[in-house]
Amino acid sequence: MAVPKRRTSKAKKRKRRTHWKLEAPTISTCSHCHQPKPPHVVCPNCGYYGGREVIKQEKEDS
């Protein structure tokens, strides 16, 4: 069984982890209402996906 001979220092550990970064989420625009939305997801604003209505949105009376 492999066991480390020496303790890994903080600097060595942090240098190795410098590439562990978060990426900004990808945003695309809806082809129907042109609002930002995640790709490959039904638009939460209008309910369209792939050019057709998937979820019927209820109109609010204001």
PDB file with SEQRES, HELIX, SHEET and CRYST1 records, atoms N, CA, C and O in Angstrom:
SEQRES   1 A   62  MET ALA VAL PRO LYS ARG ARG THR SER LYS ALA LYS LYS          
SEQRES   2 A   62  ARG LYS ARG ARG THR HIS TRP LYS LEU GLU ALA PRO THR          
SEQRES   3 A   62  ILE SER THR CYS SER HIS CYS HIS GLN PRO LYS PRO PRO          
SEQRES   4 A   62  HIS VAL VAL CYS PRO ASN CYS GLY TYR TYR GLY GLY ARG          
SEQRES   5 A   62  GLU VAL ILE LYS GLN GLU LYS GLU ASP SER                      
HELIX    1 AA1 LYS A   10  ARG A   16  1                                   7    
HELIX    2 AA2 ARG A   17  HIS A   19  5                                   3    
SHEET    1 AA1 2 SER A  28  THR A  29  0                                        
SHEET    2 AA1 2 PRO A  36  LYS A  37 -1                                        
CRYST1    1.000    1.000    1.000  90.00  90.00  90.00 P 1           1          
ATOM      1  N   MET A   1       0.837  -1.175   0.000  1.00  0.00           N  
ATOM      2  CA  MET A   1       0.000   0.000   0.000  1.00  0.00           C  
ATOM      3  C   MET A   1       0.884   1.240   0.000  1.00  0.00           C  
ATOM      4  O   MET A   1       1.840   1.314   0.772  1.00  0.00           O  
ATOM      5  N   ALA A   2       0.584   2.204  -0.844  1.00  0.00           N  
ATOM      6  CA  ALA A   2       1.391   3.413  -0.955  1.00  0.00           C  
ATOM      7  C   ALA A   2       1.043   4.384   0.167  1.00  0.00           C  
ATOM      8  O   ALA A   2      -0.125   4.703   0.392  1.00  0.00           O  
ATOM      9  N   VAL A   3       2.078   4.848   0.867  1.00  0.00           N  
ATOM     10  CA  VAL A   3       1.907   5.807   1.952  1.00  0.00           C  
ATOM     11  C   VAL A   3       2.900   6.940   1.711  1.00  0.00           C  
ATOM     12  O   VAL A   3       4.072   6.679   1.439  1.00  0.00           O  
ATOM     13  N   PRO A   4       2.443   8.226   1.807  1.00  0.00           N  
ATOM     14  CA  PRO A   4       3.370   9.340   1.591  1.00  0.00           C  
ATOM     15  C   PRO A   4       4.492   9.341   2.640  1.00  0.00           C  
ATOM     16  O   PRO A   4       4.251   9.114   3.826  1.00  0.00           O  
ATOM     17  N   LYS A   5       5.708   9.598   2.181  1.00  0.00           N  
ATOM     18  CA  LYS A   5       6.843   9.626   3.104  1.00  0.00           C  
ATOM     19  C   LYS A   5       6.882  10.931   3.889  1.00  0.00           C  
ATOM     20  O   LYS A   5       7.287  10.949   5.052  1.00  0.00           O  
ATOM     21  N   ARG A   6       6.459  12.029   3.248  1.00  0.00           N  
ATOM     22  CA  ARG A   6       6.462  13.333   3.907  1.00  0.00           C  
ATOM     23  C   ARG A   6       5.091  13.996   3.765  1.00  0.00           C  
ATOM     24  O   ARG A   6       4.320  13.681   2.858  1.00  0.00           O  
ATOM     25  N   ARG A   7       4.817  14.900   4.662  1.00  0.00           N  
ATOM     26  CA  ARG A   7       3.571  15.659   4.613  1.00  0.00           C  
ATOM     27  C   ARG A   7       3.650  16.665   3.469  1.00  0.00           C  
ATOM     28  O   ARG A   7       4.691  17.290   3.265  1.00  0.00           O  
ATOM     29  N   THR A   8       2.555  16.827   2.718  1.00  0.00           N  
ATOM     30  CA  THR A   8       2.505  17.813   1.643  1.00  0.00           C  
ATOM     31  C   THR A   8       2.339  19.195   2.248  1.00  0.00           C  
ATOM     32  O   THR A   8       1.419  19.429   3.031  1.00  0.00           O  
ATOM     33  N   SER A   9       3.233  20.116   1.883  1.00  0.00           N  
ATOM     34  CA  SER A   9       3.174  21.461   2.452  1.00  0.00           C  
ATOM     35  C   SER A   9       1.962  22.228   1.912  1.00  0.00           C  
ATOM     36  O   SER A   9       1.374  21.853   0.898  1.00  0.00           O  
ATOM     37  N   LYS A  10       1.605  23.310   2.611  1.00  0.00           N  
ATOM     38  CA  LYS A  10       0.474  24.151   2.183  1.00  0.00           C  
ATOM     39  C   LYS A  10       0.729  24.746   0.808  1.00  0.00           C  
ATOM     40  O   LYS A  10      -0.178  24.812  -0.021  1.00  0.00           O  
ATOM     41  N   ALA A  11       1.963  25.180   0.563  1.00  0.00           N  
ATOM     42  CA  ALA A  11       2.292  25.800  -0.730  1.00  0.00           C  
ATOM     43  C   ALA A  11       2.163  24.791  -1.867  1.00  0.00           C  
ATOM     44  O   ALA A  11       1.619  25.104  -2.926  1.00  0.00           O  
ATOM     45  N   LYS A  12       2.663  23.588  -1.642  1.00  0.00           N  
ATOM     46  CA  LYS A  12       2.597  22.552  -2.686  1.00  0.00           C  
ATOM     47  C   LYS A  12       1.142  22.178  -2.973  1.00  0.00           C  
ATOM     48  O   LYS A  12       0.752  22.009  -4.128  1.00  0.00           O  
ATOM     49  N   LYS A  13       0.357  22.051  -1.923  1.00  0.00           N  
ATOM     50  CA  LYS A  13      -1.054  21.709  -2.075  1.00  0.00           C  
ATOM     51  C   LYS A  13      -1.807  22.822  -2.795  1.00  0.00           C  
ATOM     52  O   LYS A  13      -2.632  22.546  -3.666  1.00  0.00           O  
ATOM     53  N   ARG A  14      -1.534  24.061  -2.445  1.00  0.00           N  
ATOM     54  CA  ARG A  14      -2.239  25.196  -3.061  1.00  0.00           C  
ATOM     55  C   ARG A  14      -1.815  25.402  -4.511  1.00  0.00           C  
ATOM     56  O   ARG A  14      -2.635  25.797  -5.341  1.00  0.00           O  
ATOM     57  N   LYS A  15      -0.558  25.143  -4.826  1.00  0.00           N  
ATOM     58  CA  LYS A  15      -0.116  25.235  -6.222  1.00  0.00           C  
ATOM     59  C   LYS A  15      -0.826  24.196  -7.084  1.00  0.00           C  
ATOM     60  O   LYS A  15      -1.181  24.471  -8.231  1.00  0.00           O  
ATOM     61  N   ARG A  16      -1.027  23.025  -6.540  1.00  0.00           N  
ATOM     62  CA  ARG A  16      -1.712  21.964  -7.272  1.00  0.00           C  
ATOM     63  C   ARG A  16      -3.186  22.314  -7.488  1.00  0.00           C  
ATOM     64  O   ARG A  16      -3.759  21.953  -8.516  1.00  0.00           O  
ATOM     65  N   ARG A  17      -3.797  23.003  -6.547  1.00  0.00           N  
ATOM     66  CA  ARG A  17      -5.222  23.310  -6.607  1.00  0.00           C  
ATOM     67  C   ARG A  17      -5.538  24.644  -7.301  1.00  0.00           C  
ATOM     68  O   ARG A  17      -6.698  25.056  -7.315  1.00  0.00           O  
ATOM     69  N   THR A  18      -4.555  25.319  -7.867  1.00  0.00           N  
ATOM     70  CA  THR A  18      -4.825  26.619  -8.506  1.00  0.00           C  
ATOM     71  C   THR A  18      -5.742  26.496  -9.708  1.00  0.00           C  
ATOM     72  O   THR A  18      -6.364  27.482 -10.106  1.00  0.00           O  
ATOM     73  N   HIS A  19      -5.843  25.307 -10.299  1.00  0.00           N  
ATOM     74  CA  HIS A  19      -6.663  25.125 -11.488  1.00  0.00           C  
ATOM     75  C   HIS A  19      -8.090  24.702 -11.161  1.00  0.00           C  
ATOM     76  O   HIS A  19      -8.904  24.535 -12.069  1.00  0.00           O  
ATOM     77  N   TRP A  20      -8.406  24.525  -9.883  1.00  0.00           N  
ATOM     78  CA  TRP A  20      -9.767  24.174  -9.473  1.00  0.00           C  
ATOM     79  C   TRP A  20     -10.576  25.449  -9.406  1.00  0.00           C  
ATOM     80  O   TRP A  20     -10.686  26.054  -8.340  1.00  0.00           O  
ATOM     81  N   LYS A  21     -11.139  25.865 -10.512  1.00  0.00           N  
ATOM     82  CA  LYS A  21     -11.859  27.131 -10.563  1.00  0.00           C  
ATOM     83  C   LYS A  21     -13.294  26.896 -10.997  1.00  0.00           C  
ATOM     84  O   LYS A  21     -13.587  25.944 -11.720  1.00  0.00           O  
ATOM     85  N   LEU A  22     -14.174  27.760 -10.557  1.00  0.00           N  
ATOM     86  CA  LEU A  22     -15.560  27.712 -10.995  1.00  0.00           C  
ATOM     87  C   LEU A  22     -15.682  28.373 -12.353  1.00  0.00           C  
ATOM     88  O   LEU A  22     -14.966  29.327 -12.659  1.00  0.00           O  
ATOM     89  N   GLU A  23     -16.594  27.860 -13.164  1.00  0.00           N  
ATOM     90  CA  GLU A  23     -16.855  28.479 -14.455  1.00  0.00           C  
ATOM     91  C   GLU A  23     -18.213  29.165 -14.406  1.00  0.00           C  
ATOM     92  O   GLU A  23     -19.132  28.696 -13.733  1.00  0.00           O  
ATOM     93  N   ALA A  24     -18.331  30.259 -15.112  1.00  0.00           N  
ATOM     94  CA  ALA A  24     -19.612  30.958 -15.181  1.00  0.00           C  
ATOM     95  C   ALA A  24     -20.608  30.095 -15.945  1.00  0.00           C  
ATOM     96  O   ALA A  24     -20.243  29.469 -16.940  1.00  0.00           O  
ATOM     97  N   PRO A  25     -21.859  30.051 -15.496  1.00  0.00           N  
ATOM     98  CA  PRO A  25     -22.834  29.228 -16.216  1.00  0.00           C  
ATOM     99  C   PRO A  25     -23.089  29.765 -17.616  1.00  0.00           C  
ATOM    100  O   PRO A  25     -23.077  30.976 -17.837  1.00  0.00           O  
ATOM    101  N   THR A  26     -23.318  28.862 -18.556  1.00  0.00           N  
ATOM    102  CA  THR A  26     -23.577  29.237 -19.946  1.00  0.00           C  
ATOM    103  C   THR A  26     -24.996  29.781 -20.071  1.00  0.00           C  
ATOM    104  O   THR A  26     -25.942  29.202 -19.537  1.00  0.00           O  
ATOM    105  N   ILE A  27     -25.132  30.878 -20.768  1.00  0.00           N  
ATOM    106  CA  ILE A  27     -26.435  31.513 -20.968  1.00  0.00           C  
ATOM    107  C   ILE A  27     -26.686  31.636 -22.464  1.00  0.00           C  
ATOM    108  O   ILE A  27     -25.819  32.089 -23.211  1.00  0.00           O  
ATOM    109  N   SER A  28     -27.871  31.234 -22.895  1.00  0.00           N  
ATOM    110  CA  SER A  28     -28.275  31.436 -24.281  1.00  0.00           C  
ATOM    111  C   SER A  28     -29.559  32.258 -24.276  1.00  0.00           C  
ATOM    112  O   SER A  28     -30.134  32.522 -23.220  1.00  0.00           O  
ATOM    113  N   THR A  29     -29.992  32.651 -25.440  1.00  0.00           N  
ATOM    114  CA  THR A  29     -31.217  33.447 -25.516  1.00  0.00           C  
ATOM    115  C   THR A  29     -32.342  32.603 -26.087  1.00  0.00           C  
ATOM    116  O   THR A  29     -32.121  31.740 -26.936  1.00  0.00           O  
ATOM    117  N   CYS A  30     -33.532  32.859 -25.616  1.00  0.00           N  
ATOM    118  CA  CYS A  30     -34.716  32.161 -26.097  1.00  0.00           C  
ATOM    119  C   CYS A  30     -35.014  32.629 -27.521  1.00  0.00           C  
ATOM    120  O   CYS A  30     -34.961  33.825 -27.811  1.00  0.00           O  
ATOM    121  N   SER A  31     -35.325  31.686 -28.401  1.00  0.00           N  
ATOM    122  CA  SER A  31     -35.605  32.044 -29.794  1.00  0.00           C  
ATOM    123  C   SER A  31     -36.979  32.694 -29.948  1.00  0.00           C  
ATOM    124  O   SER A  31     -37.252  33.328 -30.967  1.00  0.00           O  
ATOM    125  N   HIS A  32     -37.834  32.543 -28.954  1.00  0.00           N  
ATOM    126  CA  HIS A  32     -39.189  33.090 -29.041  1.00  0.00           C  
ATOM    127  C   HIS A  32     -39.297  34.471 -28.386  1.00  0.00           C  
ATOM    128  O   HIS A  32     -39.788  35.416 -29.005  1.00  0.00           O  
ATOM    129  N   CYS A  33     -38.835  34.589 -27.127  1.00  0.00           N  
ATOM    130  CA  CYS A  33     -38.993  35.872 -26.414  1.00  0.00           C  
ATOM    131  C   CYS A  33     -37.667  36.604 -26.213  1.00  0.00           C  
ATOM    132  O   CYS A  33     -37.661  37.724 -25.701  1.00  0.00           O  
ATOM    133  N   HIS A  34     -36.554  36.001 -26.602  1.00  0.00           N  
ATOM    134  CA  HIS A  34     -35.218  36.606 -26.553  1.00  0.00           C  
ATOM    135  C   HIS A  34     -34.768  36.949 -25.136  1.00  0.00           C  
ATOM    136  O   HIS A  34     -33.987  37.882 -24.949  1.00  0.00           O  
ATOM    137  N   GLN A  35     -35.246  36.215 -24.142  1.00  0.00           N  
ATOM    138  CA  GLN A  35     -34.805  36.383 -22.762  1.00  0.00           C  
ATOM    139  C   GLN A  35     -33.658  35.403 -22.487  1.00  0.00           C  
ATOM    140  O   GLN A  35     -33.605  34.337 -23.101  1.00  0.00           O  
ATOM    141  N   PRO A  36     -32.739  35.745 -21.577  1.00  0.00           N  
ATOM    142  CA  PRO A  36     -31.656  34.806 -21.264  1.00  0.00           C  
ATOM    143  C   PRO A  36     -32.189  33.574 -20.538  1.00  0.00           C  
ATOM    144  O   PRO A  36     -33.086  33.666 -19.699  1.00  0.00           O  
ATOM    145  N   LYS A  37     -31.614  32.410 -20.880  1.00  0.00           N  
ATOM    146  CA  LYS A  37     -32.020  31.147 -20.266  1.00  0.00           C  
ATOM    147  C   LYS A  37     -30.871  30.157 -20.384  1.00  0.00           C  
ATOM    148  O   LYS A  37     -29.990  30.352 -21.221  1.00  0.00           O  
ATOM    149  N   PRO A  38     -30.849  29.098 -19.572  1.00  0.00           N  
ATOM    150  CA  PRO A  38     -29.823  28.066 -19.744  1.00  0.00           C  
ATOM    151  C   PRO A  38     -30.064  27.288 -21.041  1.00  0.00           C  
ATOM    152  O   PRO A  38     -31.217  27.126 -21.440  1.00  0.00           O  
ATOM    153  N   PRO A  39     -29.023  26.807 -21.705  1.00  0.00           N  
ATOM    154  CA  PRO A  39     -29.215  26.053 -22.932  1.00  0.00           C  
ATOM    155  C   PRO A  39     -29.852  24.691 -22.666  1.00  0.00           C  
ATOM    156  O   PRO A  39     -29.663  24.118 -21.593  1.00  0.00           O  
ATOM    157  N   HIS A  40     -30.598  24.175 -23.628  1.00  0.00           N  
ATOM    158  CA  HIS A  40     -31.258  22.868 -23.574  1.00  0.00           C  
ATOM    159  C   HIS A  40     -32.282  22.780 -22.451  1.00  0.00           C  
ATOM    160  O   HIS A  40     -32.494  21.706 -21.888  1.00  0.00           O  
ATOM    161  N   VAL A  41     -32.918  23.899 -22.123  1.00  0.00           N  
ATOM    162  CA  VAL A  41     -33.924  23.961 -21.065  1.00  0.00           C  
ATOM    163  C   VAL A  41     -35.104  24.762 -21.588  1.00  0.00           C  
ATOM    164  O   VAL A  41     -34.929  25.701 -22.364  1.00  0.00           O  
ATOM    165  N   VAL A  42     -36.308  24.390 -21.162  1.00  0.00           N  
ATOM    166  CA  VAL A  42     -37.503  25.152 -21.535  1.00  0.00           C  
ATOM    167  C   VAL A  42     -37.375  26.557 -20.957  1.00  0.00           C  
ATOM    168  O   VAL A  42     -36.949  26.727 -19.815  1.00  0.00           O  
ATOM    169  N   CYS A  43     -37.741  27.557 -21.742  1.00  0.00           N  
ATOM    170  CA  CYS A  43     -37.649  28.950 -21.301  1.00  0.00           C  
ATOM    171  C   CYS A  43     -38.612  29.172 -20.134  1.00  0.00           C  
ATOM    172  O   CYS A  43     -39.807  28.909 -20.270  1.00  0.00           O  
ATOM    173  N   PRO A  44     -38.111  29.654 -18.982  1.00  0.00           N  
ATOM    174  CA  PRO A  44     -39.002  29.886 -17.846  1.00  0.00           C  
ATOM    175  C   PRO A  44     -39.913  31.094 -18.055  1.00  0.00           C  
ATOM    176  O   PRO A  44     -40.909  31.241 -17.347  1.00  0.00           O  
ATOM    177  N   ASN A  45     -39.587  31.955 -19.012  1.00  0.00           N  
ATOM    178  CA  ASN A  45     -40.376  33.161 -19.245  1.00  0.00           C  
ATOM    179  C   ASN A  45     -41.597  32.880 -20.127  1.00  0.00           C  
ATOM    180  O   ASN A  45     -42.705  33.301 -19.797  1.00  0.00           O  
ATOM    181  N   CYS A  46     -41.403  32.176 -21.242  1.00  0.00           N  
ATOM    182  CA  CYS A  46     -42.506  31.971 -22.190  1.00  0.00           C  
ATOM    183  C   CYS A  46     -42.942  30.517 -22.329  1.00  0.00           C  
ATOM    184  O   CYS A  46     -44.027  30.259 -22.851  1.00  0.00           O  
ATOM    185  N   GLY A  47     -42.125  29.548 -21.876  1.00  0.00           N  
ATOM    186  CA  GLY A  47     -42.498  28.146 -21.958  1.00  0.00           C  
ATOM    187  C   GLY A  47     -42.204  27.488 -23.286  1.00  0.00           C  
ATOM    188  O   GLY A  47     -42.693  26.387 -23.536  1.00  0.00           O  
ATOM    189  N   TYR A  48     -41.422  28.119 -24.150  1.00  0.00           N  
ATOM    190  CA  TYR A  48     -41.092  27.560 -25.459  1.00  0.00           C  
ATOM    191  C   TYR A  48     -39.758  26.828 -25.398  1.00  0.00           C  
ATOM    192  O   TYR A  48     -38.858  27.201 -24.646  1.00  0.00           O  
ATOM    193  N   TYR A  49     -39.653  25.769 -26.213  1.00  0.00           N  
ATOM    194  CA  TYR A  49     -38.393  25.044 -26.377  1.00  0.00           C  
ATOM    195  C   TYR A  49     -38.358  24.503 -27.800  1.00  0.00           C  
ATOM    196  O   TYR A  49     -39.301  23.843 -28.238  1.00  0.00           O  
ATOM    197  N   GLY A  50     -37.295  24.774 -28.511  1.00  0.00           N  
ATOM    198  CA  GLY A  50     -37.149  24.287 -29.880  1.00  0.00           C  
ATOM    199  C   GLY A  50     -38.181  24.851 -30.829  1.00  0.00           C  
ATOM    200  O   GLY A  50     -38.563  24.176 -31.785  1.00  0.00           O  
ATOM    201  N   GLY A  51     -38.647  26.070 -30.596  1.00  0.00           N  
ATOM    202  CA  GLY A  51     -39.587  26.716 -31.498  1.00  0.00           C  
ATOM    203  C   GLY A  51     -41.044  26.335 -31.282  1.00  0.00           C  
ATOM    204  O   GLY A  51     -41.906  26.770 -32.045  1.00  0.00           O  
ATOM    205  N   ARG A  52     -41.344  25.528 -30.255  1.00  0.00           N  
ATOM    206  CA  ARG A  52     -42.742  25.185 -29.992  1.00  0.00           C  
ATOM    207  C   ARG A  52     -43.048  25.328 -28.509  1.00  0.00           C  
ATOM    208  O   ARG A  52     -42.150  25.239 -27.672  1.00  0.00           O  
ATOM    209  N   GLU A  53     -44.307  25.547 -28.190  1.00  0.00           N  
ATOM    210  CA  GLU A  53     -44.720  25.754 -26.806  1.00  0.00           C  
ATOM    211  C   GLU A  53     -44.804  24.407 -26.097  1.00  0.00           C  
ATOM    212  O   GLU A  53     -45.539  23.515 -26.520  1.00  0.00           O  
ATOM    213  N   VAL A  54     -44.049  24.273 -25.026  1.00  0.00           N  
ATOM    214  CA  VAL A  54     -44.017  23.033 -24.266  1.00  0.00           C  
ATOM    215  C   VAL A  54     -44.837  23.181 -22.986  1.00  0.00           C  
ATOM    216  O   VAL A  54     -45.562  22.264 -22.602  1.00  0.00           O  
ATOM    217  N   ILE A  55     -44.724  24.322 -22.334  1.00  0.00           N  
ATOM    218  CA  ILE A  55     -45.455  24.606 -21.100  1.00  0.00           C  
ATOM    219  C   ILE A  55     -46.348  25.806 -21.355  1.00  0.00           C  
ATOM    220  O   ILE A  55     -45.880  26.850 -21.811  1.00  0.00           O  
ATOM    221  N   LYS A  56     -47.631  25.659 -21.062  1.00  0.00           N  
ATOM    222  CA  LYS A  56     -48.538  26.799 -21.241  1.00  0.00           C  
ATOM    223  C   LYS A  56     -48.391  27.741 -20.053  1.00  0.00           C  
ATOM    224  O   LYS A  56     -48.500  27.328 -18.898  1.00  0.00           O  
ATOM    225  N   GLN A  57     -48.142  29.005 -20.351  1.00  0.00           N  
ATOM    226  CA  GLN A  57     -47.991  30.030 -19.323  1.00  0.00           C  
ATOM    227  C   GLN A  57     -49.334  30.715 -19.111  1.00  0.00           C  
ATOM    228  O   GLN A  57     -50.029  31.051 -20.070  1.00  0.00           O  
ATOM    229  N   GLU A  58     -49.694  30.919 -17.847  1.00  0.00           N  
ATOM    230  CA  GLU A  58     -50.922  31.636 -17.541  1.00  0.00           C  
ATOM    231  C   GLU A  58     -50.639  33.128 -17.521  1.00  0.00           C  
ATOM    232  O   GLU A  58     -49.638  33.568 -16.955  1.00  0.00           O  
ATOM    233  N   LYS A  59     -51.510  33.898 -18.132  1.00  0.00           N  
ATOM    234  CA  LYS A  59     -51.354  35.358 -18.154  1.00  0.00           C  
ATOM    235  C   LYS A  59     -51.866  35.923 -16.842  1.00  0.00           C  
ATOM    236  O   LYS A  59     -52.956  35.575 -16.389  1.00  0.00           O  
ATOM    237  N   GLU A  60     -51.070  36.801 -16.231  1.00  0.00           N  
ATOM    238  CA  GLU A  60     -51.491  37.438 -14.982  1.00  0.00           C  
ATOM    239  C   GLU A  60     -52.219  38.734 -15.293  1.00  0.00           C  
ATOM    240  O   GLU A  60     -51.771  39.520 -16.128  1.00  0.00           O  
ATOM    241  N   ASP A  61     -53.337  38.955 -14.623  1.00  0.00           N  
ATOM    242  CA  ASP A  61     -54.073  40.207 -14.785  1.00  0.00           C  
ATOM    243  C   ASP A  61     -53.520  41.221 -13.800  1.00  0.00           C  
ATOM    244  O   ASP A  61     -53.510  40.986 -12.592  1.00  0.00           O  
ATOM    245  N   SER A  62     -53.058  42.354 -14.326  1.00  0.00           N  
ATOM    246  CA  SER A  62     -52.543  43.386 -13.424  1.00  0.00           C  
ATOM    247  C   SER A  62     -53.244  44.697 -13.610  1.00  0.00           C  
ATOM    248  O   SER A  62     -52.927  45.669 -12.925  1.00  0.00           O  
TER     249      SER A  62                                                      
END                                                                             
